Amino acid sequence: MKPLSALVLIDVAKSLHIIHPHAKELAVDESFSIITPLVIDFILGQVVFGPLITTCWRGAWIGFNLLLDNHLFPNHPDLNTAGCVILGVSGINLMTYVPALFHYFCEDFKSGWVFFALSRTFTILAFGSGMILWKGWWDVCSMSGASWNQGLAFLGVGMVIMMCLGNSRSNIGFPLAIRVDSRDKYFHLNGFTLLDPKTTEFSNQWVFLFTVINLILTTFSEVLVISCWFGVWTIEDSLSASWVGSGSLGEAFASCCIGVSVATLTFSVQFWFLQVLGPTSNENDIRSAVLHFCANQVLASLGLVATVSNLRGIWYLLDLILPEDTFSWTLLGSFVLAFSSLELLGIATTLHGGIIQDPKPGDPFLIHGFYTTYFYMNKLKFQCNSKNPELYLDLNGRAPLASSDTETPMTEIPIKP
């Protein structure tokens, strides 16, 4: 079995698409300590990115609460909830499959202000659509009560269906899953893909049918994610009410402690799973496929608890600092400052993560929380290009010195111990 550091490096390289599609392994030397930037990324996600993302989500939630509840159907809460769900679903569907128009329009403005303005507008619209759907479906879930039993029911049903659909990792957010901005991601919202019409030779009627099915499954998956988050949040509310009391600093602190602990466990366990399974598990081996599936479900479950606990804890801390009953200029300013910070850090697209398909045997296994690692891999890229230029791609998935369509033998490159 290869050293863990080599396995991690291979998996990260696959995740960032710098390995030639026909290459099998990486040739590395002892100078690359890939674990260090990954640990830094995890700490940044916990200490910096998490509070900024939560501030954006909370600000949008309170803003939509005041705006929609007071102006959509102010005297009919049921109609107001239904309107939020419809608006959110419509927005997500448009943001998932219409961005091709943005790309077409921006083709001649890749480095200009037009591209900058349209790309950030898309990010805000996609984020807003997701928040409206989140608010609407959260209100639907709350109609049945907010007890332990209701939370457990929503969590159990949501996780089982998502496991069957193969997108359990959609439940994972910060600090484990951070999305680094790039030009191809600014106009891209991950959706459920039962069958990609672009890769088929079907007629236009079949392409339209599969697009509609993808739209329905994307919306359904988004609802399941919200249901799972509602379940974990409600269960923790029930437990904290009896242990430390509701609305207290102790409740927020306890939730943050749970989030940090579970996130640390998840971050550590994924490397052990990678050591056991390897980066190239055999999908034709039943035992290997079952182990891969079980490991992924464990990571998805732990990641869900870590994400919701962190979000809940930081949210309640912000409630104590900026009360929710008043939408002040301070609250608006905190939202603008948080969003601007995410933009400057280059992770604004994390706000509209979308639906993430679970990895199959042989796919990148680590949870995609890379930030400093993304830039650190540039150093590896240049070294790899100098040694074996036909085997490595740049960070945009293109071969820097050789065409990516060139057939390269599937030879295993030795990794130094």
C-alpha positions as CSV (number, residue, x, y, z in Angstrom):
1,M,0.0,0.0,0.0
2,K,1.3,3.5,-0.9
3,P,2.1,6.0,1.8
4,L,-0.8,8.2,2.9
5,S,0.8,11.4,1.7
6,A,1.1,10.0,-1.8
7,L,-2.5,8.8,-1.9
8,V,-3.7,12.2,-0.7
9,L,-1.6,14.0,-3.3
10,I,-3.1,11.7,-6.1
11,D,-6.6,12.3,-4.9
12,V,-6.2,16.1,-4.6
13,A,-4.6,16.2,-8.1
14,K,-7.6,14.3,-9.5
15,S,-10.0,16.6,-7.7
16,L,-8.3,19.7,-9.2
17,H,-8.2,18.0,-12.6
18,I,-4.4,18.3,-13.2
19,I,-3.8,14.7,-14.1
20,H,-4.0,13.7,-17.7
21,P,-7.2,11.6,-18.3
22,H,-5.1,8.7,-19.6
23,A,-2.5,8.9,-16.8
24,K,-2.8,6.6,-13.8
25,E,-0.5,7.9,-11.0
26,L,1.6,10.8,-10.0
27,A,5.4,11.0,-9.8
28,V,6.3,13.1,-6.7
29,D,9.3,13.7,-4.5
30,E,9.7,14.2,-0.8
31,S,9.5,18.0,-1.0
32,F,5.7,18.1,-1.2
33,S,3.9,18.0,2.1
34,I,0.3,18.0,0.9
35,I,-1.2,17.5,4.3
36,T,-0.1,20.9,5.6
37,P,-2.1,23.1,3.2
38,L,-5.1,20.8,3.7
39,V,-5.0,21.4,7.4
40,I,-4.6,25.1,6.8
41,D,-7.7,25.0,4.5
42,F,-9.7,23.2,7.2
43,I,-8.7,25.8,9.9
44,L,-9.6,28.7,7.5
45,G,-12.9,27.1,6.7
46,Q,-13.7,26.9,10.4
47,V,-12.4,30.2,11.6
48,V,-12.7,32.6,8.6
49,F,-15.0,31.2,5.9
50,G,-17.7,29.8,8.2
51,P,-18.6,33.0,9.9
52,L,-18.5,35.0,6.6
53,I,-20.8,32.4,4.9
54,T,-23.2,32.3,7.9
55,T,-23.4,36.1,8.0
56,C,-24.5,36.1,4.3
57,W,-27.0,33.3,4.8
58,R,-28.5,34.9,8.0
59,G,-28.6,38.4,6.4
60,A,-30.4,37.1,3.3
61,W,-32.8,35.0,5.5
62,I,-33.8,38.0,7.7
63,G,-34.1,40.3,4.6
64,F,-36.4,37.8,2.8
65,N,-38.4,37.3,5.9
66,L,-39.2,41.0,6.2
67,L,-39.6,41.5,2.5
68,L,-41.7,38.5,1.5
69,D,-43.7,38.1,4.7
70,N,-44.8,41.7,4.6
71,H,-45.3,42.2,0.9
72,L,-46.0,38.8,-0.8
73,F,-49.1,37.6,1.1
74,P,-48.8,39.4,4.4
75,N,-52.2,38.1,5.8
76,H,-51.9,34.6,4.4
77,P,-48.9,32.7,5.8
78,D,-49.7,29.5,3.9
79,L,-49.9,31.3,0.6
80,N,-46.7,33.2,1.5
81,T,-44.9,29.9,2.2
82,A,-46.2,28.4,-1.1
83,G,-45.1,31.5,-3.0
84,C,-41.5,31.3,-1.5
85,V,-41.3,27.7,-2.6
86,I,-42.5,28.5,-6.1
87,L,-40.1,31.5,-6.5
88,G,-37.2,29.5,-5.1
89,V,-37.8,26.5,-7.4
90,S,-38.2,28.7,-10.5
91,G,-35.1,30.7,-9.7
92,I,-32.9,27.5,-9.1
93,N,-34.2,25.9,-12.3
94,L,-33.4,29.1,-14.3
95,M,-30.0,29.5,-12.7
96,T,-29.1,25.8,-13.3
97,Y,-29.9,25.6,-17.0
98,V,-30.0,29.1,-18.4
99,P,-26.4,30.2,-17.7
100,A,-25.4,29.2,-21.2
101,L,-26.9,32.5,-22.3
102,F,-24.6,34.4,-19.9
103,H,-21.6,32.4,-21.2
104,Y,-22.5,33.2,-24.8
105,F,-23.0,36.9,-24.0
106,C,-19.7,37.1,-22.1
107,E,-17.5,35.3,-24.6
108,D,-16.1,38.5,-25.9
109,F,-15.8,40.1,-22.5
110,K,-13.7,37.6,-20.5
111,S,-11.6,40.2,-18.9
112,G,-13.9,43.2,-18.9
113,W,-16.3,44.8,-16.5
114,V,-19.3,43.3,-18.4
115,F,-18.1,39.8,-17.4
116,F,-17.4,40.9,-13.9
117,A,-20.9,42.5,-13.5
118,L,-22.8,39.6,-15.1
119,S,-20.9,36.9,-13.3
120,R,-21.5,38.5,-9.8
121,T,-25.1,39.1,-10.7
122,F,-25.5,35.4,-11.5
123,T,-23.9,34.5,-8.1
124,I,-26.3,36.8,-6.2
125,L,-29.4,35.6,-8.2
126,A,-28.4,31.9,-7.6
127,F,-27.7,32.5,-3.9
128,G,-31.0,34.5,-3.5
129,S,-33.0,31.8,-5.2
130,G,-31.6,29.1,-3.0
131,M,-32.3,31.2,0.1
132,I,-35.9,31.8,-0.9
133,L,-36.5,28.1,-1.4
134,W,-34.7,27.4,1.9
135,K,-37.0,29.8,3.7
136,G,-40.2,28.4,2.0
137,W,-39.4,24.8,2.6
138,W,-38.2,25.4,6.1
139,D,-41.5,27.0,6.9
140,V,-43.3,23.9,5.4
141,C,-41.2,21.6,7.7
142,S,-42.0,23.8,10.7
143,M,-45.7,23.4,10.1
144,S,-45.5,19.9,11.5
145,G,-43.8,21.1,14.7
146,A,-40.3,21.4,15.8
147,S,-39.9,18.4,18.2
148,W,-37.3,15.7,18.4
149,N,-39.7,13.2,16.5
150,Q,-40.3,15.6,13.6
151,G,-36.6,16.4,13.3
152,L,-35.7,12.7,13.3
153,A,-38.4,11.9,10.7
154,F,-37.2,14.6,8.3
155,L,-33.6,13.7,8.8
156,G,-34.2,9.9,8.3
157,V,-36.4,10.2,5.2
158,G,-34.1,12.8,3.6
159,M,-30.9,10.9,4.1
160,V,-32.4,7.6,2.9
161,I,-33.7,9.1,-0.4
162,M,-30.5,11.1,-1.0
163,M,-28.5,7.9,-0.5
164,C,-30.6,6.2,-3.1
165,L,-30.2,9.1,-5.5
166,G,-26.5,9.1,-4.9
167,N,-26.1,12.8,-3.8
168,S,-25.6,12.5,-0.1
169,R,-22.5,14.8,-0.2
170,S,-24.8,17.7,-1.1
171,N,-25.5,17.9,2.6
172,I,-21.9,18.9,3.4
173,G,-21.0,22.6,3.6
174,F,-18.4,24.6,5.4
175,P,-15.8,24.1,6.9
176,L,-15.3,20.9,4.9
177,A,-16.6,21.9,1.5
178,I,-15.3,25.3,0.1
179,R,-15.6,26.1,-3.5
180,V,-12.8,28.2,-5.1
181,D,-14.0,30.6,-7.7
182,S,-13.0,30.2,-11.3
183,R,-14.4,31.5,-14.6
184,D,-16.1,28.2,-15.4
185,K,-17.8,28.1,-12.0
186,Y,-19.2,31.7,-12.0
187,F,-22.0,30.7,-14.4
188,H,-22.4,27.1,-13.2
189,L,-24.8,25.8,-10.5
190,N,-24.4,22.1,-9.9
191,G,-27.6,20.2,-10.6
192,F,-28.7,16.6,-10.6
193,T,-27.7,14.9,-13.8
194,L,-29.5,11.6,-14.5
195,L,-28.1,11.7,-18.1
196,D,-26.2,14.6,-19.6
197,P,-27.9,15.5,-22.9
198,K,-24.6,16.9,-24.3
199,T,-23.0,13.4,-24.2
200,T,-25.8,11.6,-26.0
201,E,-26.8,11.2,-29.6
202,F,-30.5,11.3,-28.8
203,S,-33.0,13.4,-30.8
204,N,-34.1,16.8,-29.5
205,Q,-37.2,15.4,-28.0
206,W,-35.2,13.0,-25.8
207,V,-32.8,15.8,-24.9
208,F,-35.7,17.9,-23.7
209,L,-37.1,15.0,-21.7
210,F,-33.9,14.4,-19.9
211,T,-33.5,18.1,-19.2
212,V,-36.9,18.2,-17.6
213,I,-36.1,15.1,-15.5
214,N,-32.8,16.7,-14.4
215,L,-34.8,19.8,-13.4
216,I,-37.2,17.9,-11.4
217,L,-34.6,15.8,-9.6
218,T,-32.5,18.9,-8.9
219,T,-35.4,20.6,-7.2
220,F,-36.3,17.5,-5.3
221,S,-32.7,17.1,-4.2
222,E,-32.6,20.7,-3.0
223,V,-35.7,20.1,-0.9
224,L,-34.1,16.9,0.6
225,V,-31.0,18.9,1.6
226,I,-33.2,21.4,3.4
227,S,-35.1,18.6,5.1
228,C,-31.9,17.0,6.4
229,W,-30.6,20.3,7.7
230,F,-34.0,21.1,9.3
231,G,-33.9,17.6,11.0
232,V,-30.4,18.1,12.5
233,W,-31.2,21.7,13.5
234,T,-34.4,20.6,15.2
235,I,-32.8,17.7,17.1
236,E,-30.0,19.9,18.4
237,D,-32.6,22.6,19.4
238,S,-34.5,19.9,21.4
239,L,-31.4,18.6,23.1
240,S,-30.0,22.0,23.9
241,A,-33.3,23.2,25.4
242,S,-33.1,20.5,28.1
243,W,-29.3,20.8,28.6
244,V,-28.2,24.4,28.4
245,G,-31.5,26.3,27.7
246,S,-32.6,28.1,24.6
247,G,-31.4,31.5,23.4
248,S,-28.4,31.5,25.6
249,L,-24.7,32.0,24.9
250,G,-24.1,28.4,26.2
251,E,-26.4,27.0,23.5
252,A,-24.4,28.8,20.8
253,F,-21.1,27.8,22.3
254,A,-22.2,24.1,22.7
255,S,-23.3,24.0,19.0
256,C,-20.0,25.4,17.8
257,C,-18.1,22.9,19.9
258,I,-20.1,20.0,18.4
259,G,-19.5,21.4,14.9
260,V,-15.8,21.8,15.4
261,S,-15.4,18.3,17.0
262,V,-17.4,16.5,14.3
263,A,-15.8,18.5,11.5
264,T,-12.3,17.5,12.9
265,L,-13.4,13.9,13.1
266,T,-14.7,14.0,9.5
267,F,-11.6,15.7,8.2
268,S,-9.4,13.0,9.9
269,V,-11.5,10.0,9.1
270,Q,-11.5,10.7,5.3
271,F,-7.7,10.2,5.1
272,W,-8.1,6.8,6.9
273,F,-10.8,5.8,4.4
274,L,-8.5,6.9,1.5
275,Q,-5.7,4.8,3.0
276,V,-8.0,1.7,3.2
277,L,-9.8,2.2,-0.2
278,G,-7.1,3.8,-2.2
279,P,-7.6,6.4,-5.0
280,T,-8.4,3.7,-7.6
281,S,-10.9,1.3,-6.1
282,N,-12.1,-1.3,-8.5
283,E,-15.7,-0.7,-9.4
284,N,-16.1,-4.3,-10.6
285,D,-15.2,-5.6,-7.2
286,I,-18.3,-6.0,-5.1
287,R,-16.5,-5.8,-1.8
288,S,-14.6,-2.7,-2.8
289,A,-17.7,-1.0,-4.1
290,V,-19.7,-1.7,-0.9
291,L,-16.8,-0.4,1.3
292,H,-16.6,2.7,-0.9
293,F,-20.3,3.3,-0.6
294,C,-20.4,2.8,3.2
295,A,-17.4,5.1,3.7
296,N,-19.0,7.8,1.6
297,Q,-22.2,7.6,3.6
298,V,-20.3,7.8,6.9
299,L,-18.5,11.0,5.6
300,A,-21.7,12.5,4.3
301,S,-23.5,11.9,7.7
302,L,-20.7,13.3,9.7
303,G,-20.3,16.2,7.3
304,L,-24.0,17.0,7.6
305,V,-23.8,17.2,11.4
306,A,-20.6,19.3,11.3
307,T,-22.1,21.7,8.8
308,V,-25.4,22.3,10.6
309,S,-23.8,22.5,14.0
310,N,-21.3,25.1,12.9
311,L,-24.0,27.0,11.1
312,R,-26.4,26.9,14.0
313,G,-23.8,27.9,16.6
314,I,-22.5,30.9,14.6
315,W,-26.1,31.9,13.7
316,Y,-27.1,32.0,17.4
317,L,-24.0,34.0,18.2
318,L,-25.0,36.5,15.6
319,D,-28.5,36.6,17.1
320,L,-27.0,37.7,20.4
321,I,-24.9,40.4,18.7
322,L,-27.4,41.6,16.0
323,P,-31.0,40.8,17.1
324,E,-33.2,39.3,14.3
325,D,-36.3,41.4,15.1
326,T,-34.8,44.5,13.6
327,F,-33.3,44.9,10.1
328,S,-30.8,47.7,10.8
329,W,-28.2,49.3,8.7
330,T,-25.7,47.4,10.9
331,L,-27.2,44.1,9.7
332,L,-27.2,45.2,6.1
333,G,-23.7,46.4,6.4
334,S,-22.5,43.1,7.9
335,F,-24.1,41.2,4.9
336,V,-22.4,43.5,2.4
337,L,-19.1,43.2,4.2
338,A,-19.3,39.4,4.4
339,F,-20.2,39.0,0.8
340,S,-17.4,41.4,-0.3
341,S,-14.9,39.5,1.8
342,L,-16.0,36.2,0.2
343,E,-15.6,37.8,-3.2
344,L,-12.1,39.1,-2.3
345,L,-11.1,35.7,-1.0
346,G,-12.3,34.1,-4.2
347,I,-14.9,31.8,-2.7
348,A,-18.2,33.7,-3.4
349,T,-19.5,30.8,-5.5
350,T,-19.6,28.7,-2.3
351,L,-22.9,30.4,-1.5
352,H,-24.6,28.5,-4.3
353,G,-23.0,25.0,-4.1
354,G,-25.9,23.1,-5.7
355,I,-26.2,19.3,-5.9
356,I,-23.1,17.3,-5.6
357,Q,-23.0,13.7,-6.9
358,D,-21.4,11.1,-4.6
359,P,-18.0,9.8,-5.8
360,K,-17.9,6.4,-7.5
361,P,-15.0,3.9,-7.0
362,G,-12.0,5.5,-8.6
363,D,-13.3,9.0,-8.4
364,P,-11.7,11.7,-6.1
365,F,-12.6,10.7,-2.6
366,L,-11.7,13.6,-0.4
367,I,-14.3,16.3,0.4
368,H,-13.6,19.3,-1.8
369,G,-12.6,21.9,0.8
370,F,-9.4,23.0,-1.0
371,Y,-8.3,26.7,-0.9
372,T,-4.6,27.2,-0.2
373,T,-4.2,23.7,-1.6
374,Y,-5.5,25.0,-5.0
375,F,-2.6,27.5,-5.3
376,Y,-0.1,25.2,-3.7
377,M,-0.7,22.6,-6.4
378,N,0.7,25.1,-9.0
379,K,4.1,24.3,-7.6
380,L,3.5,20.6,-8.2
381,K,2.1,21.3,-11.6
382,F,5.2,23.0,-12.9
383,Q,7.4,20.2,-11.5
384,C,5.3,17.6,-13.1
385,N,5.3,19.4,-16.4
386,S,9.0,19.5,-16.5
387,K,9.3,15.7,-15.8
388,N,6.3,14.2,-17.7
389,P,4.5,17.0,-19.7
390,E,2.2,14.5,-21.5
391,L,0.7,13.3,-18.2
392,Y,-0.3,16.5,-16.5
393,L,-2.9,19.2,-17.1
394,D,-3.1,22.8,-15.9
395,L,-5.7,23.7,-13.2
396,N,-8.2,24.4,-15.9
397,G,-8.0,20.8,-17.2
398,R,-5.9,21.5,-20.3
399,A,-2.6,19.9,-21.2
400,P,0.0,22.7,-21.0
401,L,2.6,21.2,-23.3
402,A,0.7,18.4,-25.0
403,S,-2.9,18.0,-26.2
404,S,-5.3,16.3,-23.8
405,D,-6.5,14.1,-26.6
406,T,-3.1,12.5,-27.0
407,E,-3.2,8.8,-26.1
408,T,-0.9,8.2,-23.3
409,P,-0.1,4.6,-22.1
410,M,-1.7,3.7,-18.8
411,T,1.6,3.1,-17.1
412,E,2.0,3.5,-13.4
413,I,4.6,6.1,-12.4
414,P,6.5,5.1,-9.3
415,I,6.1,7.2,-6.2
416,K,9.1,7.7,-4.1
417,P,8.8,6.5,-0.5
